[in-house]
């Protein structure tokens, strides 16, 4: 499994997380709304990225955190 820095842009902001998945294609297939960041944004300091790594999301687990928000938004539309 690989770890991906992902962002869910919900329109008026974005939620960031670390998502563990077998591939970028697997992420895109399940959550096409996510952006996969190739590099950490300049504004994201070590403390922030450390917090994301401390609570990673897993592709095949029930959605929590930003994934739960994404799924809730998906169901509203």
N, CA, C and O atoms as CSV, one atom per row, in Angstrom:
chain,resi,resn,atom,element,x,y,z
A,1,UNK,N,N,0.846,-1.183,0.000
A,1,UNK,CA,C,0.000,0.000,0.000
A,1,UNK,C,C,0.892,1.248,0.000
A,1,UNK,O,O,1.946,1.282,0.635
A,2,UNK,N,N,0.444,2.251,-0.719
A,2,UNK,CA,C,1.147,3.529,-0.770
A,2,UNK,C,C,0.340,4.574,-0.023
A,2,UNK,O,O,-0.857,4.408,0.214
A,3,UNK,N,N,1.013,5.646,0.342
A,3,UNK,CA,C,0.351,6.773,1.017
A,3,UNK,C,C,0.318,7.958,0.060
A,3,UNK,O,O,1.315,8.298,-0.577
A,4,UNK,N,N,-0.859,8.575,-0.023
A,4,UNK,CA,C,-1.054,9.704,-0.920
A,4,UNK,C,C,-1.567,10.903,-0.132
A,4,UNK,O,O,-2.454,10.772,0.711
A,5,UNK,N,N,-1.006,12.060,-0.414
A,5,UNK,CA,C,-1.509,13.310,0.148
A,5,UNK,C,C,-2.664,13.739,-0.751
A,5,UNK,O,O,-2.476,13.995,-1.941
A,6,UNK,N,N,-3.849,13.813,-0.174
A,6,UNK,CA,C,-5.043,14.113,-0.968
A,6,UNK,C,C,-5.762,15.341,-0.408
A,6,UNK,O,O,-5.633,15.694,0.765
A,7,UNK,N,N,-6.519,15.967,-1.295
A,7,UNK,CA,C,-7.326,17.121,-0.905
A,7,UNK,C,C,-8.728,16.958,-1.481
A,7,UNK,O,O,-8.909,16.588,-2.641
A,8,UNK,N,N,-9.708,17.244,-0.637
A,8,UNK,CA,C,-11.089,17.320,-1.096
A,8,UNK,C,C,-11.483,18.785,-1.094
A,8,UNK,O,O,-11.664,19.381,-0.032
A,9,UNK,N,N,-11.615,19.365,-2.270
A,9,UNK,CA,C,-12.020,20.762,-2.427
A,9,UNK,C,C,-13.542,20.781,-2.448
A,9,UNK,O,O,-14.165,20.351,-3.419
A,10,UNK,N,N,-14.134,21.284,-1.367
A,10,UNK,CA,C,-15.597,21.269,-1.268
A,10,UNK,C,C,-16.235,22.579,-1.704
A,10,UNK,O,O,-17.412,22.823,-1.438
A,11,UNK,N,N,-15.467,23.407,-2.364
A,11,UNK,CA,C,-16.027,24.637,-2.931
A,11,UNK,C,C,-15.549,25.892,-2.240
A,11,UNK,O,O,-15.025,26.796,-2.890
A,12,UNK,N,N,-15.721,25.963,-0.921
A,12,UNK,CA,C,-15.289,27.164,-0.193
A,12,UNK,C,C,-14.042,26.901,0.639
A,12,UNK,O,O,-13.665,27.719,1.479
A,13,UNK,N,N,-13.413,25.773,0.408
A,13,UNK,CA,C,-12.188,25.400,1.123
A,13,UNK,C,C,-11.790,23.998,0.742
A,13,UNK,O,O,-12.360,23.396,-0.169
A,14,UNK,N,N,-10.801,23.484,1.452
A,14,UNK,CA,C,-10.330,22.142,1.153
A,14,UNK,C,C,-9.976,21.386,2.418
A,14,UNK,O,O,-9.521,21.974,3.399
A,15,UNK,N,N,-10.184,20.094,2.388
A,15,UNK,CA,C,-9.809,19.212,3.485
A,15,UNK,C,C,-8.677,18.321,2.993
A,15,UNK,O,O,-8.744,17.763,1.898
A,16,UNK,N,N,-7.641,18.192,3.808
A,16,UNK,CA,C,-6.457,17.431,3.432
A,16,UNK,C,C,-6.328,16.185,4.284
A,16,UNK,O,O,-6.777,16.150,5.430
A,17,UNK,N,N,-5.708,15.161,3.712
A,17,UNK,CA,C,-5.461,13.941,4.459
A,17,UNK,C,C,-4.425,13.077,3.775
A,17,UNK,O,O,-4.033,13.320,2.634
A,18,UNK,N,N,-3.995,12.070,4.494
A,18,UNK,CA,C,-3.131,11.032,3.949
A,18,UNK,C,C,-4.019,9.813,3.726
A,18,UNK,O,O,-4.674,9.333,4.652
A,19,UNK,N,N,-4.036,9.325,2.514
A,19,UNK,CA,C,-4.880,8.190,2.148
A,19,UNK,C,C,-3.992,7.022,1.749
A,19,UNK,O,O,-3.159,7.144,0.850
A,20,UNK,N,N,-4.171,5.897,2.415
A,20,UNK,CA,C,-3.441,4.680,2.098
A,20,UNK,C,C,-4.251,3.889,1.087
A,20,UNK,O,O,-5.419,3.574,1.312
A,21,UNK,N,N,-3.606,3.572,-0.041
A,21,UNK,CA,C,-4.299,2.877,-1.125
A,21,UNK,C,C,-3.272,2.115,-1.959
A,21,UNK,O,O,-2.078,2.407,-1.891
A,22,UNK,N,N,-3.730,1.142,-2.745
A,22,UNK,CA,C,-2.786,0.385,-3.564
A,22,UNK,C,C,-2.199,1.181,-4.733
A,22,UNK,O,O,-1.103,0.875,-5.202
A,23,UNK,N,N,-2.922,2.199,-5.203
A,23,UNK,CA,C,-2.433,2.973,-6.351
A,23,UNK,C,C,-3.235,4.264,-6.493
A,23,UNK,O,O,-4.310,4.417,-5.913
A,24,UNK,N,N,-2.685,5.186,-7.279
A,24,UNK,CA,C,-3.425,6.404,-7.606
A,24,UNK,C,C,-4.699,6.063,-8.371
A,24,UNK,O,O,-5.741,6.682,-8.158
A,25,UNK,N,N,-4.614,5.095,-9.245
A,25,UNK,CA,C,-5.802,4.699,-10.013
A,25,UNK,C,C,-6.916,4.206,-9.101
A,25,UNK,O,O,-8.088,4.492,-9.346
A,26,UNK,N,N,-6.566,3.471,-8.052
A,26,UNK,CA,C,-7.572,2.984,-7.108
A,26,UNK,C,C,-8.235,4.154,-6.386
A,26,UNK,O,O,-9.445,4.145,-6.159
A,27,UNK,N,N,-7.435,5.163,-6.026
A,27,UNK,CA,C,-7.986,6.359,-5.376
A,27,UNK,C,C,-8.953,7.055,-6.326
A,27,UNK,O,O,-10.073,7.390,-5.942
A,28,UNK,N,N,-8.524,7.269,-7.554
A,28,UNK,CA,C,-9.359,7.978,-8.529
A,28,UNK,C,C,-10.639,7.214,-8.858
A,28,UNK,O,O,-11.683,7.819,-9.106
A,29,UNK,N,N,-10.557,5.893,-8.860
A,29,UNK,CA,C,-11.741,5.081,-9.170
A,29,UNK,C,C,-12.794,5.199,-8.074
A,29,UNK,O,O,-13.989,5.278,-8.361
A,30,UNK,N,N,-12.352,5.211,-6.819
A,30,UNK,CA,C,-13.310,5.241,-5.712
A,30,UNK,C,C,-13.727,6.660,-5.336
A,30,UNK,O,O,-14.883,6.904,-4.992
A,31,UNK,N,N,-12.782,7.588,-5.404
A,31,UNK,CA,C,-13.050,8.971,-5.000
A,31,UNK,C,C,-12.542,9.936,-6.076
A,31,UNK,O,O,-11.525,10.599,-5.871
A,32,UNK,N,N,-13.225,10.023,-7.205
A,32,UNK,CA,C,-12.758,10.912,-8.281
A,32,UNK,C,C,-12.760,12.392,-7.883
A,32,UNK,O,O,-12.134,13.215,-8.551
A,33,UNK,N,N,-13.453,12.725,-6.814
A,33,UNK,CA,C,-13.500,14.122,-6.359
A,33,UNK,C,C,-12.187,14.563,-5.705
A,33,UNK,O,O,-11.944,15.762,-5.562
A,34,UNK,N,N,-11.351,13.622,-5.315
A,34,UNK,CA,C,-10.105,13.961,-4.632
A,34,UNK,C,C,-9.034,14.411,-5.621
A,34,UNK,O,O,-8.963,13.940,-6.756
A,35,UNK,N,N,-8.216,15.327,-5.154
A,35,UNK,CA,C,-7.000,15.707,-5.863
A,35,UNK,C,C,-5.844,15.031,-5.143
A,35,UNK,O,O,-5.751,15.088,-3.917
A,36,UNK,N,N,-4.972,14.397,-5.895
A,36,UNK,CA,C,-3.777,13.793,-5.320
A,36,UNK,C,C,-2.626,14.767,-5.536
A,36,UNK,O,O,-2.278,15.090,-6.672
A,37,UNK,N,N,-2.048,15.226,-4.450
A,37,UNK,CA,C,-0.958,16.207,-4.526
A,37,UNK,C,C,0.352,15.480,-4.822
A,37,UNK,O,O,0.700,14.507,-4.152
A,38,UNK,N,N,1.059,15.955,-5.816
A,38,UNK,CA,C,2.364,15.384,-6.150
A,38,UNK,C,C,3.424,15.820,-5.146
A,38,UNK,O,O,4.363,15.077,-4.859
A,39,UNK,N,N,3.267,17.023,-4.618
A,39,UNK,CA,C,4.187,17.561,-3.610
A,39,UNK,C,C,3.374,18.257,-2.531
A,39,UNK,O,O,2.243,18.682,-2.764
A,40,UNK,N,N,3.954,18.364,-1.370
A,40,UNK,CA,C,3.305,19.067,-0.262
A,40,UNK,C,C,3.232,20.555,-0.590
A,40,UNK,O,O,4.221,21.138,-1.034
A,41,UNK,N,N,2.068,21.178,-0.376
A,41,UNK,CA,C,1.949,22.619,-0.645
A,41,UNK,C,C,2.902,23.412,0.250
A,41,UNK,O,O,3.161,23.007,1.383
A,42,UNK,N,N,3.420,24.520,-0.237
A,42,UNK,CA,C,4.379,25.317,0.541
A,42,UNK,C,C,3.835,25.786,1.893
A,42,UNK,O,O,4.607,25.945,2.839
A,43,UNK,N,N,2.545,26.007,2.000
A,43,UNK,CA,C,1.963,26.511,3.250
A,43,UNK,C,C,1.848,25.420,4.316
A,43,UNK,O,O,1.677,25.735,5.494
A,44,UNK,N,N,1.938,24.135,3.926
A,44,UNK,CA,C,1.738,23.029,4.860
A,44,UNK,C,C,3.052,22.734,5.585
A,44,UNK,O,O,3.987,22.186,5.001
A,45,UNK,N,N,3.105,23.102,6.849
A,45,UNK,CA,C,4.336,22.910,7.614
A,45,UNK,C,C,4.464,21.474,8.125
A,45,UNK,O,O,3.551,20.661,7.978
A,46,UNK,N,N,5.622,21.182,8.729
A,46,UNK,CA,C,5.901,19.825,9.215
A,46,UNK,C,C,4.895,19.373,10.266
A,46,UNK,O,O,4.522,18.200,10.303
A,47,UNK,N,N,4.458,20.286,11.113
A,47,UNK,CA,C,3.491,19.929,12.149
A,47,UNK,C,C,2.164,19.491,11.533
A,47,UNK,O,O,1.576,18.493,11.950
A,48,UNK,N,N,1.703,20.240,10.545
A,48,UNK,CA,C,0.438,19.926,9.877
A,48,UNK,C,C,0.517,18.569,9.176
A,48,UNK,O,O,-0.370,17.732,9.340
A,49,UNK,N,N,1.572,18.353,8.400
A,49,UNK,CA,C,1.682,17.077,7.687
A,49,UNK,C,C,1.835,15.930,8.676
A,49,UNK,O,O,1.347,14.826,8.433
A,50,UNK,N,N,2.513,16.189,9.792
A,50,UNK,CA,C,2.656,15.169,10.826
A,50,UNK,C,C,1.316,14.760,11.413
A,50,UNK,O,O,1.091,13.582,11.691
A,51,UNK,N,N,0.425,15.726,11.602
A,51,UNK,CA,C,-0.912,15.431,12.108
A,51,UNK,C,C,-1.693,14.566,11.117
A,51,UNK,O,O,-2.434,13.667,11.514
A,52,UNK,N,N,-1.520,14.847,9.832
A,52,UNK,CA,C,-2.217,14.048,8.812
A,52,UNK,C,C,-1.692,12.614,8.801
A,52,UNK,O,O,-2.468,11.664,8.694
A,53,UNK,N,N,-0.372,12.460,8.911
A,53,UNK,CA,C,0.214,11.116,8.936
A,53,UNK,C,C,-0.163,10.354,10.209
A,53,UNK,O,O,-0.196,9.123,10.210
A,54,UNK,N,N,-0.446,11.082,11.286
A,54,UNK,CA,C,-0.821,10.433,12.549
A,54,UNK,C,C,-2.206,9.798,12.477
A,54,UNK,O,O,-2.518,8.894,13.252
A,55,UNK,N,N,-3.037,10.270,11.549
A,55,UNK,CA,C,-4.400,9.746,11.401
A,55,UNK,C,C,-4.700,9.458,9.935
A,55,UNK,O,O,-5.568,10.095,9.338
A,56,UNK,N,N,-3.979,8.493,9.352
A,56,UNK,CA,C,-4.213,8.224,7.927
A,56,UNK,C,C,-5.585,7.616,7.673
A,56,UNK,O,O,-6.173,6.963,8.535
A,57,UNK,N,N,-6.064,7.849,6.482
A,57,UNK,CA,C,-7.313,7.252,6.008
A,57,UNK,C,C,-6.954,6.038,5.166
A,57,UNK,O,O,-5.882,5.994,4.563
A,58,UNK,N,N,-7.826,5.072,5.124
A,58,UNK,CA,C,-7.578,3.869,4.324
A,58,UNK,C,C,-8.683,3.710,3.293
A,58,UNK,O,O,-9.869,3.820,3.604
A,59,UNK,N,N,-8.270,3.452,2.070
A,59,UNK,CA,C,-9.208,3.404,0.948
A,59,UNK,C,C,-10.362,2.433,1.182
A,59,UNK,O,O,-11.504,2.744,0.843
A,60,UNK,N,N,-10.088,1.280,1.747
A,60,UNK,CA,C,-11.124,0.256,1.871
A,60,UNK,C,C,-11.870,0.270,3.197
A,60,UNK,O,O,-12.773,-0.541,3.400
A,61,UNK,N,N,-11.509,1.179,4.107
A,61,UNK,CA,C,-12.232,1.309,5.373
A,61,UNK,C,C,-13.489,2.154,5.170
A,61,UNK,O,O,-13.575,2.905,4.198
A,62,UNK,N,N,-14.458,2.041,6.070
A,62,UNK,CA,C,-15.607,2.953,5.989
A,62,UNK,C,C,-15.109,4.403,6.037
A,62,UNK,O,O,-14.160,4.703,6.761
A,63,UNK,N,N,-15.733,5.292,5.282
A,63,UNK,CA,C,-15.263,6.672,5.209
A,63,UNK,C,C,-15.324,7.394,6.556
A,63,UNK,O,O,-16.337,7.357,7.254
A,64,UNK,N,N,-14.226,8.043,6.896
A,64,UNK,CA,C,-14.147,8.916,8.063
A,64,UNK,C,C,-13.466,10.206,7.626
A,64,UNK,O,O,-12.908,10.289,6.532
A,65,UNK,N,N,-13.519,11.206,8.490
A,65,UNK,CA,C,-12.827,12.461,8.194
A,65,UNK,C,C,-13.267,13.062,6.886
A,65,UNK,O,O,-14.460,13.157,6.601
A,66,UNK,N,N,-12.293,13.469,6.088
A,66,UNK,CA,C,-12.623,14.138,4.825
A,66,UNK,C,C,-13.381,13.216,3.879
A,66,UNK,O,O,-14.177,13.689,3.068
A,67,UNK,N,N,-13.150,11.918,3.967
A,67,UNK,CA,C,-13.887,10.989,3.108
A,67,UNK,C,C,-15.364,10.942,3.480
A,67,UNK,O,O,-16.221,10.822,2.604
A,68,UNK,N,N,-15.667,11.034,4.767
A,68,UNK,CA,C,-17.068,11.085,5.200
A,68,UNK,C,C,-17.736,12.352,4.680
A,68,UNK,O,O,-18.890,12.314,4.254
A,69,UNK,N,N,-17.016,13.478,4.713
A,69,UNK,CA,C,-17.552,14.734,4.185
A,69,UNK,C,C,-17.796,14.616,2.687
A,69,UNK,O,O,-18.824,15.070,2.185
A,70,UNK,N,N,-16.858,14.010,1.976
A,70,UNK,CA,C,-16.990,13.832,0.538
A,70,UNK,C,C,-18.217,12.983,0.210
A,70,UNK,O,O,-19.008,13.341,-0.663
A,71,UNK,N,N,-18.373,11.866,0.907
A,71,UNK,CA,C,-19.504,10.969,0.643
A,71,UNK,C,C,-20.831,11.687,0.983
A,71,UNK,O,O,-21.817,11.537,0.260
A,72,UNK,N,N,-20.853,12.455,2.067
A,72,UNK,CA,C,-22.082,13.181,2.440
A,72,UNK,C,C,-22.428,14.199,1.355
A,72,UNK,O,O,-23.594,14.343,0.988
A,73,UNK,N,N,-21.422,14.905,0.841
A,73,UNK,CA,C,-21.679,15.862,-0.237
A,73,UNK,C,C,-22.157,15.146,-1.492
A,73,UNK,O,O,-23.051,15.625,-2.189
A,74,UNK,N,N,-21.556,14.003,-1.770
A,74,UNK,CA,C,-21.925,13.213,-2.951
A,74,UNK,C,C,-23.392,12.808,-2.864
A,74,UNK,O,O,-24.110,12.852,-3.863
A,75,UNK,N,N,-23.833,12.416,-1.684
A,75,UNK,CA,C,-25.220,11.963,-1.497
A,75,UNK,C,C,-26.222,13.111,-1.583
A,75,UNK,O,O,-27.394,12.881,-1.879
A,76,UNK,N,N,-25.784,14.333,-1.331
A,76,UNK,CA,C,-26.675,15.501,-1.410
A,76,UNK,C,C,-26.938,15.936,-2.833
A,76,UNK,O,O,-27.928,16.615,-3.105
A,77,UNK,N,N,-26.063,15.552,-3.744
A,77,UNK,CA,C,-26.219,16.025,-5.127
A,77,UNK,C,C,-26.854,14.990,-6.000
A,77,UNK,O,O,-27.057,15.227,-7.191
